[in-house]
Amino acid sequence: MKQIKRQNSIWLVVPAVCLAVVDILFTLMGQSRFYWSGHFVMANEQAPHADYLLRQHPFLFLAVLPLYFGFIALVGLYLPARIARICILTFVIGHTWGASSWMQLYFNYWMFLLFFLLVSWGTLTSFEKAQQATKNNPPNQ
């Protein structure tokens, strides 16, 4: 049986997981008091898969997260570098949009700009660290 070899550094997945966590925290904070009093069918979420889980129970939503983070890690670590970067960047953009859609409840325009700047800087830094780590320790062929 052929062993699947890791292609990329863990640094590649850091921005996607961090943005997912931020998005998830804002999603939970954005639920109404009515939702938290047990009326889970009143979940407020745009992503259909997350909406379904939140409507069942917030603990189900949270219970699925390790699988989701594991999926992000598999994509980032085991796909060829270019495809992995494209996929991870898609997760970053998606969760940046998701988090920013909640941010309007708490922050002003300037905080949005700061958030986008931090996301851009963090993503670029992580991608550079991943590329350097791969150069220093290339995957086995």
Contacts in CASP RR format, 6 or more apart in sequence:
PFRMAT RR
TARGET T0000
AUTHOR 0000-0000-0000
METHOD contacts of the structure
MODEL  1
MKQIKRQNSIWLVVPAVCLAVVDILFTLMGQSRFYWSGHFVMANEQAPHA
DYLLRQHPFLFLAVLPLYFGFIALVGLYLPARIARICILTFVIGHTWGAS
SWMQLYFNYWMFLLFFLLVSWGTLTSFEKAQQATKNNPPNQ
4 78 0 8 1.000
5 78 0 8 1.000
5 139 0 8 1.000
5 140 0 8 1.000
6 77 0 8 1.000
6 78 0 8 1.000
6 139 0 8 1.000
7 77 0 8 1.000
7 78 0 8 1.000
7 79 0 8 1.000
7 80 0 8 1.000
7 81 0 8 1.000
7 84 0 8 1.000
7 139 0 8 1.000
8 76 0 8 1.000
8 77 0 8 1.000
8 78 0 8 1.000
8 79 0 8 1.000
8 81 0 8 1.000
8 84 0 8 1.000
8 130 0 8 1.000
8 134 0 8 1.000
8 139 0 8 1.000
9 129 0 8 1.000
9 130 0 8 1.000
9 131 0 8 1.000
9 133 0 8 1.000
9 134 0 8 1.000
10 73 0 8 1.000
10 77 0 8 1.000
10 130 0 8 1.000
11 126 0 8 1.000
11 127 0 8 1.000
11 129 0 8 1.000
11 130 0 8 1.000
11 133 0 8 1.000
12 76 0 8 1.000
12 77 0 8 1.000
12 84 0 8 1.000
12 85 0 8 1.000
12 88 0 8 1.000
12 126 0 8 1.000
12 127 0 8 1.000
12 130 0 8 1.000
13 72 0 8 1.000
13 73 0 8 1.000
13 75 0 8 1.000
13 76 0 8 1.000
13 77 0 8 1.000
13 88 0 8 1.000
14 126 0 8 1.000
15 88 0 8 1.000
15 92 0 8 1.000
15 119 0 8 1.000
15 122 0 8 1.000
15 123 0 8 1.000
15 126 0 8 1.000
15 127 0 8 1.000
16 72 0 8 1.000
16 76 0 8 1.000
16 88 0 8 1.000
16 91 0 8 1.000
16 92 0 8 1.000
16 95 0 8 1.000
17 69 0 8 1.000
17 72 0 8 1.000
17 73 0 8 1.000
19 91 0 8 1.000
19 92 0 8 1.000
19 94 0 8 1.000
19 95 0 8 1.000
19 96 0 8 1.000
19 99 0 8 1.000
19 119 0 8 1.000
20 68 0 8 1.000
20 69 0 8 1.000
20 72 0 8 1.000
20 91 0 8 1.000
20 95 0 8 1.000
22 95 0 8 1.000
22 99 0 8 1.000
23 94 0 8 1.000
23 95 0 8 1.000
23 96 0 8 1.000
23 98 0 8 1.000
23 99 0 8 1.000
23 102 0 8 1.000
24 65 0 8 1.000
26 98 0 8 1.000
26 99 0 8 1.000
26 102 0 8 1.000
26 103 0 8 1.000
27 45 0 8 1.000
27 50 0 8 1.000
27 54 0 8 1.000
27 98 0 8 1.000
27 102 0 8 1.000
28 58 0 8 1.000
29 102 0 8 1.000
30 44 0 8 1.000
30 102 0 8 1.000
30 105 0 8 1.000
31 43 0 8 1.000
31 44 0 8 1.000
31 54 0 8 1.000
31 58 0 8 1.000
32 42 0 8 1.000
32 44 0 8 1.000
34 42 0 8 1.000
35 42 0 8 1.000
35 43 0 8 1.000
35 44 0 8 1.000
35 54 0 8 1.000
40 54 0 8 1.000
40 55 0 8 1.000
40 56 0 8 1.000
40 57 0 8 1.000
40 58 0 8 1.000
41 55 0 8 1.000
43 51 0 8 1.000
43 54 0 8 1.000
43 55 0 8 1.000
45 51 0 8 1.000
45 54 0 8 1.000
46 98 0 8 1.000
46 101 0 8 1.000
47 98 0 8 1.000
50 61 0 8 1.000
53 60 0 8 1.000
53 61 0 8 1.000
53 64 0 8 1.000
54 61 0 8 1.000
72 88 0 8 1.000
72 91 0 8 1.000
75 84 0 8 1.000
75 87 0 8 1.000
75 88 0 8 1.000
75 91 0 8 1.000
76 84 0 8 1.000
76 87 0 8 1.000
76 88 0 8 1.000
77 84 0 8 1.000
78 84 0 8 1.000
79 87 0 8 1.000
81 134 0 8 1.000
85 127 0 8 1.000
89 123 0 8 1.000
92 119 0 8 1.000
92 123 0 8 1.000
96 115 0 8 1.000
96 116 0 8 1.000
96 119 0 8 1.000
99 115 0 8 1.000
100 112 0 8 1.000
100 115 0 8 1.000
100 116 0 8 1.000
103 111 0 8 1.000
103 112 0 8 1.000
103 115 0 8 1.000
107 115 0 8 1.000
END
